[in-house]
């Protein structure tokens, strides 16, 4: 019976408390059975290296053919979100369709990398990996840039368009100052020179704390309360722990590259302003004249859809395609819908443009 102005049933509250307690007891048993989890479900082999940066080729069960597809991930997280586990792997979906898939692993910067610049990441590391693939395959590559890696890929394609056959960007920020971009609002007035001069490399824990505070209730409390509902399911607990391990296994950020990226893009909105520079080179997105597929997440709190859609009015390509995905920044890789839709969409698009 409901009583009082809040209209709650004391018996129902007691039942919920009892259920919650039982799940916690079950969770103690399940957590004791779960072994250490890891990510990266697909076998890979190293094919090129420059310092800490490694180019891996993924090895699937089906023979691969066609131009190489190179994935360039962001610097802030490890690249294996695209191959998190066997049933949540963009890479496995692409391999199953016969694509030849590679990924750049940036490694973990340390104090010796403090002065790495955007020029190093784009014109040294990405270009070194692409040049290796061009020499091995005899032609240009398909380039797939993810988040910040998509911004890097846009710069690379503008500067080295002869080496890129097709360009795919996923959840990639282009207009960094859309009204709904909370992260941009936070850092736009940051004294980034003082910040980097004081810290050197930017600690991963500081970056992670910033991202978590974009949705503090959801990311710091609600998801852990929700875990209780799955504590009696070892597979669900293992999936949760694997995601948590990936989230917090983040590299530090090389100080100079961080300084340049924040100042040029978040504070200067360089793509939209048309004044982006990588090293001594001006970046004009009008030179991105190869076919472009721009994939964005419709519920992305890190890269709002309008931030990605801005690309349409900036690239010089006559073959530009947008694909909106119903999900968030991470769901576009790990949700069951993503497994069904995203690899197939990429394959179909490449197949009609000589990319498979």
N, C-alpha and C positions, 0 to 999 in steps of 0.2 A: 504494500500500500504506500502510495506517495504521500509524503507529509512535508509541511513547511514551504516557504516561498520558493525554494530551489527545486521542488518537485522531484525528489530522488527517493528511491526505494531502498531502505536499509538492507533488506534481504538480498537484493540484486548486487549491492556493493559488496556484501560479504561473499557472495558467490564469485564475483570477479577477483576479489582479493585472494580467495582460496585457489582459483585457477592460476592466477599469477604466481603464487607461491609454488604450486605443483610444477609449473613450467620452469621456474628457477631451479628446483631440485633436479628435474630432468636434464636441464642444461649443464649442471655440474658433471653429470655422468657423460653426456655427449661430448663436452669440451675435453674431457679426459681421453676420449677415443680419437679425437681429430689430431692427425699428425701435422707437422709443419707444412704449410701450403706454399706453393710457388706459382709463378705465372710464366707464360711463354709455353704454349701447348705444342707448337710445331717445331720439328727438327730444323735447325739452321746451320749454315756453314759460313765461316769467315772467308771473304773473297778479296778484301782490300782493307788497309789500315793506314791512318795517319795520326800518330800520337795516340790519344785516348779515343779518337773517333774511328769506329769500325763499321764497315759495310757487310751486312749479312745477306745471304741468299736463303730463302725458305725452301725446304725440300718437301714436296707433297707426294702423294701416292700416284698422281696422274702426271704423265710427261707434260712439261711446260713448253710453250711455243710462243712466237711473236716477240715484239720488242719488250725489253725489261720494263717492269712497273716499279719505280723507286718511291718508297714512302719516306717523307721527311717530316718527322714529328717535332713538337715543341721542345724547347730546352728545359721547361720547368718540371716535366714528369718523364718517367721512363717510357720508351716507345712501345712497350708491350701491352698497352691497352688495346692495340689492334690485334693482339693474339693472346688474350687473357687466359682462356681455358678452352678445352676442346669444343664445347657447345656455345662459346661466346667468342668467336674469332672471325674478324673480318678477313684476316689472312687466309684462313682455311677455306672460307667461301670463295675467295678469288682463286686459290690454287685448284679447287675442285672444278672451276670453270676453265682451267687450262692456262691461266696467266702465270708469267714468270715474275715472282714477287721478291723484292729486296727492301731492306730497311736500313736507315742510318741510325746507329747508336752513338750518341754524343759522349757517353761515358759520364764520369763524375769529376767535374772540374775541381782542382785544388789550388793552393796559393800560387803555383807555377803558371796557372792559367788566368791569373788576375787581369792581365792586359790583352786577352783575346778580344777581338772586335767583331762587329757584324761582318766586316770584310773577310775576316778569317773564316767565320762560319759559312758564308755564302760563296765567296770566290776561292776559298781554299778547300774547305771540307766538302761542301755539296758539289762543287765543280770537280774536285778530285774523284769523288765517287761516280759522278756522271761520266767523266772522261774514261774511267775504267770500264764502265758498261758500254759506252760508245765504241771503244776499241774492241771489246769482247764480242759485241753483237753486230758491229758493222753499220750502225745507224743510230739516230736519235732515240731518246727514251721517252716513256710516259712517266710524268712526274705527278705524284699525289702528295700535296702538302696539307698537314693537319694543324689547325689552330695557328699558333705562332709559326710553325713550320710552313703553313700555307702562305703567310706573309713573306717568309724567306723565299718560298718557291716562286711567288710573284716577282720578287726582285730578281731572282735567278733567271727566270724565263725572259724578263725584259732585257737582261744583260747578255744572255747566251741563248738566244731564240733558235739558233741553228742546231742546238743539242736537245731541244725539247719538241717531241712530236705532238703530244697532247698534254694539257695541263688540267689537273683535277684539284680543286681546293675544297676542304671539308672544315666546317665550323671555323672559317677563317675571318678574322677581323680585317676590315678594309677602311670603313669610316669609323674611327676610334672615338668619335665624340657624338654619337647619337644620344638623345635625351635619356634613354633607358639603360645606358651603360654605366652601372654603378662603379665598377672597377676604375673606369676612366675618370669618373668624378672624384674619386679618392686621390688618384695620383697626379691629377692635372696641375695641382699647386705644390706638389712635392719638390723640395729642394734636392733634386737627385744628385747634384754635384757634391753637396755636403754629405748626403746619405752614402754614396759610394766611397768618397774620400775617407769617411769614418770607418766603414765596414770592410772595404776591399771587396771580396766576393760577398754576394748577398746570401745569407743563410737560408737553407731550404725550409727550416722550421718557421722562419718569419714569413716566407712566401705562403706556406700552407695555412698558417694562422690567418693571413689576410683573406685567402680564398674561403676558408670556413666561415669567416665573419660576414661574408656576403649574404649567407642564409643561416644565421646563428642558431635559430631554433631547430630548423630542419637538419642541419649538418652536425650540430653539437649535442642534440638531445633526442629529437624525434626518432632518428634512425636507430639509436641504441635501445630506446624503449620498444620500437617495433621489432627489434631482434628477438625479444622475449617470445613473441608469437611463433618463432621458428626454432627455438632452442631444442626441441625434441626431434629435429630433422637434421641428421649429420651432414647431408649434402647441402642444405641451405646454410648451415653454419659455416661449412668450408667455403662456399661461394662468398659469404659475407667477409670472412677473414681474408680471403684472397684479394678482394677489392680494397679492404683496409690496408693490407700490406702494400699494394700498389700505390695507394694515395700517399702514404707516408714514406715510401721509398723514393724520395725526391732528391735530385742533385742540387748542390749550391749553384748559384748563377755567377758566371764570370763577370766581374765588376764593370769593365769597360763596355762589354756588349750590352749589359743591362742598362747602363747609363745612356748609351746611344739609342737603344730601342725605346726607352721611356720618353726621352726628349724628342726624338723624331716623330714617333707614331702616337703615343698617348697624349703628349703635350702639344706637338706640332701638327698632328693629323696629316702626316706627310703625303700619303697616297692621294687624299682629297685635295690638298694644297698644291700637289704637283711638284714638290721640292725634295723628294726623298733622295738620299745619297748613300751609296755603299762604297766606302773608301773614297777613291778619287772619281767615282763614276756616278753620274746622274741616273736616276731610275725613272723612266717614262713608261707607265703602263700601256701607253699607246703602242709600244713595241711588242706587247704580248698579243701577237697576231695568229698564234696557233689556236686550234679548237680548245675551248675552255668549258669545263663542267664545274659548276659551283654548287656544292651541297651544303645546306645549312639546316640547323635544328630549330623547329618552330617554337620550342619552349626552352631556349638556351639562355641561362642567366649570366654566363660569362661572355658570350659573343652573341648579342641580340640579333635576330634575323635581319633587321634593317642595316646593321653594321656589315653583314656579308653581302646583302643585296646591292649595296653601293658599287660593287665591282662592275655591274652591268654597264654603267655609264662611263667607266674609266679605261677598260681594256680596248685594244684596237682590233680584236678578233671579230670577223663577220660570222663566226660560228660559236655563239655563246649560249649555254643552256643552264637553267637553274633547276634545282631539285630540292624541295622542302621536305623534311622528314619530321613526322609527328613524334617528337621526343626531345630530350635534353642533350646537354653537351657530352655526357658520357653514354647516355642511352643509345646514341647513334652508332655505338660500337658493340654494346653488350646486350641490348634487349633482344627478345625473340623476334620481334618485328624487324629489327635491323638485320638479323641473320638471314631473314627471308628476302628482304627488299634491297639492301644497299649493295652487296656484291653483284647481284644480278643487274641492277641498274648501271653500275660502273661497267660491267662487261658488255651490256647492250650498247652503251654509248661508245665505248672503245671499238666495238666490232664494226660499227658503221664508219669509222674514221681511220682504218688501217692500224688500229692499236692492239689487235689480237692476232 
